[in-house]
């Protein structure tokens, strides 16, 4: 039987093969080789399935030609000729695919191995969790590189929650969408996904972008072509300041996360007279205010821009302070949102979102906001997913988006703001604070919140508790109905151990140990690969575990001796405490204190989670040693269990899943009630206290 590891191992196998290139090709280049070949394979697989409207042409060429070329005397040169044939048929993909002969140190046998690894996979039909394998692998690679390189081969990587927030704020569903620092095109792809999820038609959007890094520019073209997005990224890569590919553009929307902060110089002296600096000549380093003025210059008369910027742009003085004042007085700043720190893989510094708007007059579903700026203080939002990384929840994003849209007038002319979260400031009032745009200087403190706002905040938090209570009651009722419907009796009839087969663990799963890289080498750790330890498992609640306290970089994983475990692997702590169990909620690795089961395809991971969880005494008893006890892999291989067929495993797991969900929901309810008592209840009491005259 094909194992789950093999099933999900399409990405893992490709990742391992890509890593094998790292010895001879720079890490910043090899992803372009791998993803380029993946996309080429996808073209041929798609063609064999009938192709798609507007899809690139590959007439007169077969994938087998690439296989043959990889086995020739000079594989790089033979492959380059085939790639040139594809680009000749598709002018919009000119200079997109890698030229293999240009990569110094790329060995012929390594190239052949890569193509042979990809060959058996039909990328046009293969699915994993509802997503085609190419998209999944593409995202997998880009995410892994994010922490390892900080920037994706030149791209300032934007976490998905920030991308979603920016798209929801802007809602760019019709017109021209521009990103002057587009990286691999992730913001464009998410904009399309968001549009289609709400029934929109992204074909009404014209995508325009620019990227300075040649490798990243190529990846962007492949990424957008993969998602069937019509695009114009210029005739080549180039610096947006000195080689503006779209100098005549007037965009309806700008959605961007540019390189910012110190070390992002731009050619100030050469471009000192450029007409883009209408509001003042920006400093050479950092380039923050050069970017902001570039957006203003490229917006249409009704255009709106959302951009990630460092918090320093809100309060900086000197030339930046003068430009900020000019932008405010020109009524171009519509909203500023300060975000919590630790959101980005590549920088720990806190960032904010600038929203620039060329037209703040009243219009369809817009009230007149002239001479007003909305400031949102989101520093206290988000939750820690590890000791070093924070993420925004759907509720956090909805709170910010609803606040902005409500103030704009999309829900009517009347609006109410949460005084803890946001404030509306007139242009005249900025002068009293040196034109600072820092929301914390304007948003009210606890003592300034009136009774009405206090009651509203308390009601909002209590509504969350009530909603969770309803969910808990629903799941409890479902469990009770299972008892009453005779489902329990049916399962009991199947739970006859005499009819179950006895197996050794090694017969149904591959048992994999973990590892630890050199902890003194900082490059071994990042945000790419969750790294689970017994300590993480001890503090974990629920079935699936997604992250631990630390993450490994690809380099750290390679040097640790640990394997990349596929989603669905059963994790078992093999050192004190022995017998803790969790399911891998995503691809991850573990240290040597955890052993994992990569189950065969005819086994249900959920069933094995519950079986191992109920066998903790047996697991603990199998531990070796006295002072230092450990459950060894060789011991686990010989452990025996009785198990039913796959169908019965699934039925049992489905029922136990309801019980697990009930337990998890009850824990969530207890947590939210505790949070309400700590935060909202005191606020409610303060709101009801009437100060003495």
N, C-alpha and C positions, 0 to 999 in steps of 0.2 A: 504493500500500500504506500501511496505517496504521503509523506508526512506533511503536517501543517507547516513545518519549517520550510519544506520544499515549495509548498503552495504559495506562501507569502514570500518565499525566498527569492522571487523574481527580483525585487529591489535589493535584497541582501546579497544575492549572487552578483548583480551588477555593481553593487557598491564594493564588494570584495575585489572584483575584476578591476574596477576603477582605481582602487587603492594599490593594486599591483602595478599600475602605471606610475605611481608616485616616485618610485625609485629612479626613474629615468626622465620623467616629465614634470615640470613645475606644477605644484598643486593648484595654482591659479589658472592653469591651462587645461588640465586633464578633464575637467568637467565639460569643457567645450567639445572635446573629442568624443566623450561618451554620449552626451546628450545629442550631439550632431548625428552620430550613427543611429541612435535610437529613433530620431525623427525620420531619418532616411528609411529605416525599416518600416516605420509607421506608414509612410507614403505608399510603399508597395503592398503592405497588408490591406490598407484602405482601398487601393485600386482593385485588389482581388475580390473585395466585397462590394464592388460597384462604385466606390468613390463617393465623394460628397460634392455638392454644388460649390463651385469656386475653389475647389481643392487643387493644390499644385499638380502639374502634369509630370508624368514619368514615362512618356511614350518611348517605345523601343529599348527600354532598359528593364532588367529584372533584378530582383534581390540576389539571385544566384550569381549574377555578374560580380557583385561585391564579394561574395564568398570566394569566387574564383580568383578575383584580384588580390584578396588577402593571402592567397596561397602562391602567388606568382613570385618571380625572382625579386621584383621591386614593388612590394605592396603599396607603400605610400604614394608613389607616382601613378600606379595603376588606379588606385582609388580616387586620386585627384582628378583624373580624366573623367571618371564616371560622375563625380560631383559637379564638374564643369558642365557636363551634358544636362544635368538636372537644372542648373542655374540658367543655362541658355534657353531652356523651355519656359522658365519662370523668371522674367526680368525683375519682378518685385522681391525676389529672394537673392538677387545678385550680391556676392561677397558675404553670404550668410553662413554657408557651411564651412567647416574647418578644411584647411589644406594640410593633409597629413605629412607631406614632405617638409613642411616648415617647422615642425616640432623637433627640436634638437633632442636627441637621445631616445626617440620613440622607436622601440625595437619591433621588427617585423613579426616575431612570434607573439609579442604582446598584443599587437593589433589583430592578428589572426585569432587569438584566444578571445578577444572581446567580441568580434563578429560571430564566432562560433557560439558564444554564450547567448547572444541575442537571437540568433537564427531560429531556434525552435519556438520562440514566443510569437503568437499572433496578436499583435498590439491593437488591431482594429476590433477584436471581439473579446479579448481577455478582460475580465472584470474582477474587482476586489472591493467588497463593500460598496457596490453600486457605482464605482468610479473606474473609468478605463485605466488600464495599467500604465499607459504612457503618461497620462496626467498625474497619476499617483506617484510614479517614479520620478517624474520631473520635479514635483513639489517636494518629494522626499529628499532628493539630492540638494535642491536649493536650500531647504531648511537645515540640512546637516552642515552645509558650508557656512551658514550664517554665523554660528558661534565659533567655528574653527578659524574663520578669516575675519570675523567682525563685519566685513563688507563682502558681499557676494562677488568676488573677483572685480571689485570696483563699485559694486552697488551698496548703498547704505541700506541695509536690510530693514524692512518695516514689518513688525509683528502683525499677525492677522487681525487681532482685535483693534489695532489702531487703523489699519486699512478699512475695516468694516465701519468704524466710527466715522472716518473721513468721508466715505462713500455715502453713508446714511445722512450726514449733515448736508452734503452737496446735492445728492440725488441727480447725477449727470446723465439724464436719460434721453436727451434730444439736443442736437447741436454739435459743436466742436469741443472735444476734450483734449487738453494738452498737458503733458508732463515734460518739462525741460530737463529733468534729471531722472529719466524713466527706469534706469536699472534694467532688470529683466522683464519689465512690463507688468509686475504684480498688481499695481494699482488699477491698470486697465482691465486686467482679467477679473478682479473682484468687482469692478464697476459693472461689467457685463453680467456676472453672476447675480449681483444684487438687482439689476434691472429685470432679468428673466425670472427671478424668484417672486417678483411682484407683478408678473404678467406683462412686463414691458418688452419692447422690441429694440434691441441694442443696434440693429442695423440703421437706426435713425441717428446714431452717433458716429462722428468722424474722429478717429483716434490719431493724434499727432504727438510725436515725442522726439527726444534727442538724448543721446548717451555718449559720454566722452571715452569710455573704456571699450576698445574694439571687441574683446571677448564678450563682455556683457552686452554690447550692442547686438552681436550675433545671436546670443541666447534670447534676447528680447524678441527678435524677429521670429525665431523658432517658436517661442512661447506663444506669441500672438497668432501665428499661423496655425499652431496646434489647436487653439481655442476658436479658430475661424473668425478672427477679428480683422477687419480691413484696417490697415494702418499705413502711416507715413512716418518713418523714423529718419527721414533724410537719405541722401544718396550714400552716406557713410557716417561713421562715428565722428564726433568732434566736440570741442569745448563750447558750451552754450554761450559764454561771454564773448570769446574771440572768433568763433566760427558758427554764429547763429544760423542754423539751417532753415529757420522759419521767421525771418526778420520782418515779413509783411503780415504775419498772423495776427488776427484779432479773435481770440478764443472765447467761447461762451463759458467754458469751465476750465479751471486749472486745478489739478489734483497732484500734489508732489511732496516728496520727502528728500530734499537736496542734501548734499554733503555740507555740514555746517560746523561752526565752532572754529577753534584755533587750528591752524595748519591747512585751511581751505583758501589759500590765496587765489586771487584772480588778477589778470594783467591790468592793473589800475592805471599805470603810467601810459600804456599804449592806447587805452580806451577812455582816457580822461574826458574827451569831448563827445563821447557817445550820447545821443539824445535820450537814452534810457534813464539817465541820472537827472531827471526833471526836478527831483526833490532834494538834491544834494549829492556830491561825489562821495561814495562810500569808502570806508577804510579798505586797504588792500587785504588785511588779515584781521579778523575773519571776514568771510564773504557774505555774511548774513543779509546785510542791507542792500548788497548788490542783487541778491536773489529776489528780495521783496520788491525792489523797483523794477526788476525784469518782469515780474508777474503783472505789475500795474501796466507796464508798457505793452504787454501782449494780450490784455483783456479787451473784449469788445465793450461797447458803451453800456451794455447790461451784464457784463461778465462778472463771475464770482470765482474766487480762488480760495482753496484750503491748503495750507502748507504747514509742515512740521518745522519748528524752530526751537533753538535752545532758550531757556527762560531768561538768559542774559539780555536777549533782545528787548525785553519788556521794560528794563530799567537802565540800560547802558547810557552813558553820557557822551560828551564830546560830539563828534560828527554824527555818530549813530543817534544820539539823543535829539539832535537838530533835525535829522531826517524823519525820525519817529514823530516829532511835533508837526512837521510839514504834512505827513501822511494823515495824521489825525485831523488837522485843520482843513485839509482838502476833503474831509469826510469820506475817506476811502476805507477806513478800518470799520468793519461791521461788528466783529466779535473776536474775543480772545479767550481761549480755554486753557487754563493751566492744568497739567496732568501730573499724576504721581510719579515718583522716581522709580527706577529699576524696571521700566517697561521694555526698554530696548536691550537686545543682546549685545549690541556693539558699544554702548555707552551707559554708564550708571547715572549720568547727569539728568536732572529733570528737564522735561521739554514741554512745549505748549503748541497749540494750534492757532495760527493766525487765519482769520477769514476776512479777505478783502472783497469789497463789493463796489462796482462802479455806479450802481443805481440803487439807492436806498429809499426812493420815492414809493408812494403807494401804487399798487398794481393788483393784478389777479391774485387773490389769496395772500396779499402782502399789505400791511399797513405802512404808513409813512414813518420811517425810522431816521429821517434826516437829522443830523447833529446829535445822534445817540450812538452809544457803543455798548454792547452787551458783554459783560465780563463774567466768566464762569470759573469758579474755584473748584477744580476737581482733584486737588492734591490728596484728599483723604479717601478717594474712591479706589476700587481695585482690591485684589486679594493676592497674597503671596502663593505662588505655585512651587517655590523652592526658597532657599535662604537668600538667593541672589536674583530672583526674577519675580516680577509682579505681572498680573494680567487683569484686564477689565472684563467684568461679567456682562451678560446681555442686559441685565437690569441697569448696570452702570451706564452702558452706552445709550440705552433708551432714555434714561434720566437726562443726560446731556442733550441728546437730539431733540427730545420733546421740549426742553427748556428753550432751546434756540428757535425751533419752529413755532412754538407758541408765541414767543416774543416777536417774531417776524410777522405774525398775523395769519399764519396758515390755518389756524383753528378759530379764526374770528378776531375782531379788533380788540377784544378784552383779553387780558392775560394776567396770570399771577405768578410771581417768582418766589421760590424758596429762598428766604433771606440768608440762610446758611450757605447757599450754593452760588447765587448769582446776584448781580447788581447792574442797573442801567445807569450809565454815567453820561452826562451831557458834555459836549466838547469844551464848553467854558469851564467846567469843573476840573478838567485835567490840568489846567494851568496851576491850580493850587498844589499839585503834587508833581511838579516838574515833568508833566506829560508822561508819567509812569503808566504803563498798561498792566501792571501786576494786579490780578484780581484780588489778592489777599488784602490789598490796601483799601479796597472799596466794599468788599462783601462784609456783611454785618457779623458781629460776634454774638455769642449766646445772650449776653445781657441786653442786646439791642433788638432781639426778636420779640415781636409783639405777641399777644395772646392768640390771635387768629393763626399766625404762622406756626406757633408752638403746637397748637391743636392739630393743624394740618400735617405737620411732620410726624406727630405721634400717631395720627390716624393712618398715615402711609405705612409706618412700620407695623402697626397692629394689623393692617390689611394683609401684609405678607404672612404674619403668624396665622391669621384666619385661613388664608389660602392653603398653607401647608397643613393645617388641621384638617381641612376638607380632603386634601389628597391622602392623608393618613387614614381617614375614615373610609375613603373609597377603596384603598388597597386592603384594609382590614376586612371590609365587607366581601371583597373578592375572594380572600382566603377562606372566609367562613362559608361562602357559597360553594367553594370547592369541596369542603367537608360534606355539606348537605347534599350535593349533587351525586355523591357516590364516587367521586374521583379518587378519594382516599382509599376506598375499598378496592377500586380497580388497581391502584398502584400496589396495595398490599398483596393482591393476588399474583402480581408479577414479581413481588419481592421474595420469591422462593429461591433461596440461595442454592438449593439443590439443582435448579435448572440453569444457574449461572455458571459460566466457565471459570476455572481457576487459571490465572496467568501470573507470570513474573513481570515485574515492572519493565524490564528490558524488552519484553515482547511487544509492548504497545507504545513505547515512548523512547526517545533519545534523551538521556540524562546529561545535562550540560552544567558544568561548574562555572564559577565567575572568576574575577581577577581584579587586581589593583595595580594601576600604573605608578610610576615614580611620583609620589605626592609633592616632592619639592620642585617639580618641573611644572610651572604654571601653564605651559602650552598643552599639557595633558588634560586640562579641565576647561570646560566652556559651557555652552547651553545646547549643544547639539544632541547628545544622547543621554537620556535619563539613566542614572546609575543607582541601583537599589541595594540597600544593605538591610540586615536584620533590624537595625534601629528604625529604619523607615517603615518596615512591615509592622513593627510593634506599635507604632503610633497611627497606623492606617486603619480607617473604618470603612467597611463595605467589601465588595468582592474585587472589583478592578482597581489596580493601582496604576497611576499614570506617571508620577514623578517622585523623586526622592529629594534629599537635601542638596545633592550635588549632581553635576552633569559631566560627562566625558566629552572631549573633542574626538574627532576621528583618529587623530594621532594617539590620543590616550587610550582609545579602545584597542588600536592595533598593538600597542606596547603592553597592555595589561594582561593579555592572554585570555581575556573574556570574549565570549561570542555575542554577536548581535542577536537578541532573542526576538522572534516574531510575536506580534500581538496574539493573545490567546495562550501563550505559554503559562504553565502552572509553576509559580515560584514557591519554594519551600525553604524556610530558614534552616540551615544545616549546622549552625553554631548558636550558642546560647542567645536567646531561647530557641531550642530546636522545635520544629513543628508548626511555626507560623506559616499561613498559606495565603496567597493572593494570585489573581489572574493578571497577566500583563495587559494593560489597557491600550498599549501602543508598543512599537518596537523599542527595546531597551536593553540594558546590560546590567549585570549584578557584580558585587564583589564576591570574594571566595567564601563568604558566610552564607551564601544562598545557592542552592542547586535548583535547576529548573527542568521541567518535563516538556519536551517538544513532542506532542502526541501525534500518533499516526492519524490518517484521515478518517478512519472508521471509529474514532473516539470523540466524545463530546467534551470539550474543555470545561464546561460548566459542571458537568457531572463529576469530573475528576477533581475540580475545586472542592466540591462538597464532600467527596469521598476522602480526599486528603485531610480536609478540615476535621472530619469526624474520626480520623485515624491518628490524631496527634499523639495519643499515648503510645501507639505502635511505633510511630516515627521517633519519638523521644527515647523509647526503650532500645531502639536500634542504634543509638548513638554510641560511639566508641570513646574510650578514655575515661579518666577519673577527674583529675584536676581540670584538664581542658578537653571537654567533650565535643565530638564532631560526628555528624551523620555523613559517612563517606559515600561517594558515588558508587563504588563497587558493592557496598552493602545495599544500597537502594536498588541496584539492578536485580538483585536476587530476592527482594521482598515480594511476597505473594498476596494477591487479592482476588476476590470473586467479583466478576462484573457481568452485567447483562449485555444484550445486543445493543446496537446503536440506537434503534428506535426507542427501546425502553429507557436507555440513558437520557435521551432527549425528553421523554415524558416526565421522568423523575426530576430532571433539572428544571423543567418548566414550572413544576409545582414548587420546588424548593426556591426557585427564583422569586415567586410571589412572597414567600416567607422572608427571604433576604431583603426584598424591597420594602416590606412592612417594617422590618427592623431598621433599615437605613432611613426611611421616612420618619420613624419615631425619633431617631437620633437627631435628624435635621430639625424636627419640631422642637425638641428640647433645647437645641442650640439657639434657635431663633427666639424662643421665649426668654431664654437667658439674656440674649442680646437686647431684647425689648426692655427687660427689667433694668439693665445696666444703662441703656442710652435713652430710649424713648420715654420710659416712665418718669425719670427725673425731670425731663423736659416738659412733660405733661403737667407735673406738679408745679413747676416754676411758672408755667403759663397760667395756671389757675390762681396763683397767689397775687392778690391785688395789693400793690404797695400802699402803706399807710400815708395819709396826707400829712 
